[in-house]
Amino acid sequence: YAGQIHGDTPEERMRSLADLLSQRRIPVSVENSTEGAVLTAHACPYPNLAEQDQSVCSMERMMYSELVGKNLTLTQCRLDGDSDCRFQAG
């Protein structure tokens, strides 16, 4: 994905990532909060795998962090009973 992510700021890069994921039919959105930009995944791209091994969530967080250029924190996770997975720039 790295060559397809564009933008000068982490938020711009997060929006570019969201566009790329949406093109791959992974429903995501980006919003601003007082703590920073938030990427919300409305569906898991690896639901069966994630249910067996939650380290997939850490892998996604690390990949998104690298693509955005800023450390992201997984603040909500569907596997913990939340409605969405939220990755917060901090």
Secondary structure, 3 states (H helix, E strand, C coil): CHHHCCCCCHHHHHHHHHHHHHHCCCCEEEEEECCEEEEEECCCCCHHHHHHCCHHHHHHHHHHHHHHCCCEEEEECHHHCCCCEEEEEC
